[in-house]
Amino acid sequence: MTSQVSLQLKSPYLVFIAGVDSVHYAKTGLGLVQWCPELVAGQLRFAGNSLDLGVPDMTMQQAADAGVKSIVIGVAPTGGAIDDRWIASLEDAAKLGLDIVSGLHSRLEDFPGVVSAAQSTGVQLINVRTPPKGLPVGSGQKRSGKRVLMVGTDCAVGKKYTALALTKSLQKLGVKATFRATGQTGIMIAGSGIPIDAVVADFISGAAEVVSPANDPDHWDVIEGQGSLFNPSYAGVSLGLLHGSQPDALVICHDATRKVIDGRPHITLPTLPECIDLHLRCGQLTNADITCVGVSVNTSGLPDHQRNTYLQALSDEIGLICVDSVMDSCDAIADYLVSHFDTHSNKEEIGDHA
């Protein structure tokens, strides 16, 4: 059976954000600092870049002197290409003995200077966005265990953060729960997963089945979402992930201040009821009992005094739990999952395949 990508990175890390000054495109670096701060020694940003991940600034030489083992490209620009202006810095890192870790679509091996520098010191060039070989076509076969998938009204609305927070909340309750990474940053944090957006289209749903295999009836897989059914650039990967995940439950992720699809200002963001309805109808192909259990809202763009009022009003409007998984927690959604799903009925229907 095809396995997931397994990743063992040498720490501590230097997070490379170069000249990228947008939080939106620095989500890899921000994710590492948020979820595994003990592994991050510092950041390297070009002169004039105002974006600050909240960790010490370091030069490449300072990082090497401090015992840093890997430089991680902490940005994810549209298209996933390595910028030519980064190459000199990456070559310097390799010459100083640092492994280079990239979660982009561009391959580090495509840059001769980086390859030569890496060969001179014996460091590793690690491309995280590399799916395993031999992925199957999706079968749609029901499998044991429970699954909750993060989906969104758009891209970059907090699907990874919500999945990590919900996993933590479930584990606090003593529930067997595993975060299932489907993107490069999630894989770096979890140490395993499959980069779904790098999988050939025919095998996306099969990859989702592999990343969330049969498990104990009372086990929850908390699956990181990708893209959005409402974003014309990435809806394909979102649909394949939805079908292959076969989720019992959905958590909708949303940005409280966003009005249009990211990068597509001519397309208005869907309403939450529209988003819920489309996901449920599409998800019923592989799980007729799929349901939506809550909404995770990024409220960082709202004034502090408006957050709670906004979340309560939204909850009253749509009749679902609404939380900010970063500012607060996903405890309320975890409580709902535990109290409203009879995990033992799953065992009776399809047997224990753990």
C-alpha positions in Angstrom: 0.0 0.0 0.0 1.2 3.5 -0.8 2.5 5.4 2.2 2.5 9.0 3.0 5.5 11.3 2.7 7.6 11.0 5.8 9.8 14.0 6.7 12.6 14.4 9.2 14.1 17.8 9.1 17.2 18.8 11.0 16.5 21.6 13.6 16.8 24.3 14.6 15.5 26.2 11.6 16.2 29.5 10.0 13.0 30.7 8.3 13.8 32.5 5.1 11.2 35.1 4.1 13.4 37.2 1.8 11.5 40.3 0.6 8.0 38.9 0.9 6.2 41.3 3.1 2.7 39.8 3.0 1.3 37.7 5.9 -0.8 36.0 3.2 2.2 34.6 1.4 4.4 33.9 4.5 2.0 31.3 5.9 4.7 28.6 5.9 7.0 30.6 8.2 4.1 31.8 10.3 2.8 28.3 10.7 6.2 27.0 11.9 6.6 29.8 14.4 3.0 29.3 15.7 3.0 25.5 16.0 6.6 24.5 16.6 8.4 27.6 18.0 10.9 25.4 19.8 12.4 24.4 16.4 12.7 28.0 15.0 15.9 29.9 15.8 15.3 33.0 13.7 14.3 34.6 10.5 16.2 36.0 7.5 14.5 38.8 5.7 15.9 41.2 3.1 16.7 44.8 4.0 13.5 46.9 4.0 11.1 44.0 4.6 8.7 45.0 7.4 7.2 41.6 7.8 8.2 40.2 11.2 7.5 36.6 12.3 8.3 37.5 15.9 11.7 35.6 16.1 15.2 37.0 16.0 16.7 38.3 12.8 19.8 36.5 11.7 22.3 36.6 8.9 23.2 33.3 7.3 26.6 33.3 9.1 24.9 34.1 12.5 22.5 31.2 11.9 25.4 28.8 11.2 27.4 30.0 14.2 24.3 29.5 16.4 24.0 25.9 15.3 21.1 26.2 12.9 20.8 23.0 10.8 18.2 23.9 8.1 17.0 26.9 6.2 13.3 26.7 5.5 11.8 28.7 2.7 9.0 30.2 4.7 7.0 31.8 1.9 4.5 30.4 -0.6 3.9 32.9 -3.5 1.2 32.2 -6.1 2.4 29.5 -8.4 5.0 28.2 -6.0 8.1 29.4 -7.9 11.5 30.0 -6.4 12.5 33.6 -7.0 15.9 34.1 -8.8 16.7 36.8 -6.2 16.8 34.1 -3.5 19.5 31.9 -5.2 22.6 33.6 -3.8 21.2 33.3 -0.2 20.4 29.7 -0.7 23.8 29.0 -2.1 25.4 30.7 0.9 23.2 28.5 3.2 24.4 25.3 1.5 28.1 26.5 1.7 27.7 27.0 5.4 26.4 23.5 5.9 22.6 24.2 6.2 20.1 21.8 4.7 17.7 23.7 2.4 14.0 22.9 2.8 11.5 24.1 0.2 7.7 23.6 0.1 7.4 25.2 -3.4 6.5 23.7 -6.7 10.0 24.7 -8.1 12.6 22.0 -7.6 15.8 22.9 -5.8 17.7 20.6 -8.1 16.8 22.9 -11.0 19.3 25.5 -9.8 22.8 24.5 -10.6 24.5 26.9 -8.2 22.4 25.6 -5.3 23.2 22.0 -6.3 26.9 22.7 -6.6 27.0 24.4 -3.2 25.1 21.5 -1.6 27.4 18.9 -3.1 30.5 20.8 -1.8 29.3 20.4 1.8 27.1 17.3 1.6 23.9 19.0 2.8 20.4 17.9 1.7 18.1 19.6 -0.7 14.6 18.7 0.5 11.5 19.3 -1.7 8.5 18.8 0.6 6.0 19.2 -2.2 6.8 15.8 -3.6 4.0 13.3 -3.5 4.7 9.6 -3.0 4.9 7.3 -6.0 2.2 4.8 -6.8 -0.9 6.7 -5.6 -4.2 4.9 -6.4 -7.2 6.2 -8.1 -9.9 7.0 -5.5 -12.3 4.1 -4.8 -15.0 5.7 -2.9 -15.1 2.7 -0.6 -16.3 3.3 2.9 -13.6 2.9 5.5 -13.6 2.7 9.3 -12.9 5.6 11.6 -14.3 9.1 11.7 -13.1 12.1 9.7 -13.6 15.9 9.9 -12.4 18.0 7.0 -11.6 21.7 7.0 -13.0 23.5 4.0 -13.2 27.2 3.2 -15.1 30.1 1.6 -11.7 30.8 -0.1 -8.0 30.0 0.1 -5.8 31.1 3.0 -8.6 31.5 5.5 -7.2 29.3 8.3 -7.8 25.6 7.3 -4.5 24.4 8.5 -4.6 26.4 11.8 -8.1 25.2 12.4 -7.2 21.5 11.9 -4.2 21.8 14.2 -6.3 23.6 16.9 -9.2 21.1 16.6 -6.8 18.1 16.9 -5.4 19.7 20.1 -8.9 20.2 21.5 -10.0 16.7 20.7 -6.8 15.3 22.3 -7.5 17.3 25.4 -10.8 15.5 25.7 -9.0 12.2 25.6 -10.2 11.4 22.1 -7.9 9.5 19.7 -7.3 12.2 17.0 -4.6 12.7 14.4 -3.9 15.8 12.3 -3.6 14.8 8.7 -1.4 17.1 6.6 -2.2 17.8 3.0 0.0 20.8 2.3 3.7 21.6 2.6 3.6 23.5 5.9 1.3 21.0 7.5 3.7 18.2 6.5 6.7 20.2 8.0 4.8 20.5 11.3 3.4 16.9 11.4 6.4 15.1 9.9 4.1 13.3 7.4 1.3 13.7 4.9 0.8 14.2 1.2 1.0 17.5 -0.7 -2.4 17.2 -2.4 -1.9 20.1 -4.8 1.2 18.4 -6.3 -0.7 15.2 -7.1 -1.8 14.4 -10.7 -5.5 15.2 -11.0 -6.6 11.6 -11.5 -5.1 10.6 -8.2 -6.2 13.4 -5.9 -9.1 11.5 -4.3 -7.0 8.4 -4.0 -4.2 10.4 -2.3 -6.9 11.7 0.2 -7.9 8.1 0.9 -4.2 7.3 1.6 -3.7 10.2 3.9 -6.7 9.2 6.0 -6.7 5.4 6.0 -9.1 3.0 7.8 -8.7 3.4 11.6 -10.4 2.5 14.9 -14.1 3.3 15.0 -13.6 5.9 17.7 -10.6 7.6 16.1 -10.9 11.0 14.4 -8.7 12.1 11.5 -8.6 15.9 11.4 -7.9 16.6 7.8 -6.2 19.9 6.6 -8.2 21.4 3.7 -6.8 22.9 0.5 -8.1 25.6 -1.8 -11.8 26.3 -2.0 -14.7 25.1 -4.2 -15.4 28.8 -4.8 -11.9 29.7 -6.0 -11.6 29.1 -9.8 -7.9 28.5 -9.5 -8.0 25.7 -7.0 -11.5 24.3 -6.9 -10.3 21.1 -8.5 -7.9 20.1 -5.7 -10.6 21.0 -3.2 -13.2 18.7 -4.8 -10.8 15.7 -5.0 -9.8 16.2 -1.4 -13.5 16.3 -0.4 -14.4 13.1 -2.2 -11.4 11.2 -1.0 -11.6 12.3 2.6 -15.2 11.0 2.9 -15.7 13.3 5.8 -18.4 12.7 8.4 -18.1 16.3 9.5 -17.1 19.6 7.9 -15.7 22.7 9.5 -16.1 25.8 7.4 -13.2 28.3 7.5 -13.8 31.9 6.8 -12.2 35.3 6.9 -14.5 37.9 8.6 -13.3 40.8 6.5 -12.8 39.3 3.1 -15.4 40.3 0.5 -14.0 38.8 -2.8 -12.0 35.7 -3.8 -8.3 36.2 -3.2 -6.6 37.3 -6.4 -10.0 37.3 -8.2 -11.6 40.6 -7.3 -14.3 40.1 -9.9 -15.7 37.1 -7.9 -17.7 37.8 -4.8 -17.1 35.6 -1.8 -19.9 33.1 -1.2 -22.2 33.4 1.8 -21.7 30.8 4.5 -25.1 29.1 3.7 -24.0 28.9 0.1 -20.7 27.4 1.1 -22.2 24.9 3.4 -24.8 23.8 0.9 -22.4 23.2 -2.0 -19.9 21.3 0.2 -22.6 19.0 1.6 -24.1 18.3 -1.9 -20.6 17.5 -3.3 -19.5 15.5 -0.2 -22.6 13.3 -0.4 -21.1 11.4 -3.3 -18.8 9.5 -1.0 -20.5 10.0 2.4 -24.3 10.4 2.4 -24.3 11.3 6.1 -21.9 14.2 5.8 -22.8 17.2 8.0 -21.4 20.6 8.9 -20.5 21.0 12.6 -19.2 24.5 12.9 -17.4 27.6 11.5 -13.9 28.7 12.2 -13.5 32.4 11.6 -10.4 34.4 11.2 -11.4 37.6 13.1 -7.9 39.2 13.1 -9.1 42.0 10.9 -11.9 43.0 13.3 -11.4 45.4 16.2 -11.1 43.4 19.5 -14.3 44.8 20.9 -16.3 43.5 17.9 -15.0 39.9 17.8 -17.4 38.2 20.3 -20.4 40.1 19.0 -19.6 39.1 15.5 -19.2 35.5 16.3 -22.4 35.3 18.3 -24.4 37.1 15.6 -23.0 34.7 13.0 -23.8 31.7 15.1 -27.4 32.9 15.7 -27.8 33.5 11.9 -26.6 30.1 10.7 -27.4 27.9 13.7 -23.8 26.6 14.1 -20.9 26.9 16.5 -18.7 29.8 15.4 -15.2 30.3 16.9 -11.9 31.9 16.1 -9.6 28.9 16.4 -6.5 31.0 16.8 -7.7 33.7 19.1 -9.8 31.3 21.2 -9.8 27.5 20.6 -11.8 24.8 18.9 -13.0 23.3 22.2 -16.6 24.0 21.4 -16.5 22.2 18.1 -14.5 19.3 19.7 -17.2 19.0 22.4 -19.9 18.8 19.7 -18.1 16.1 17.7 -17.7 14.0 20.8 -21.3 14.4 22.0 -23.1 14.1 18.6 -21.3 11.2 16.9 -21.8 7.6 17.9 -18.4 6.2 17.0 -19.3 2.7 17.9 -22.0 2.5 15.2 -19.2 2.8 12.6 -17.7 -0.5 13.9 -21.0 -2.3 13.6 -21.5 -1.1 10.0 -18.1 -1.8 8.5 -16.0 -3.7 11.0 -12.8 -2.8 12.7 -10.0 -2.3 10.1 -7.5 -0.5 12.3 
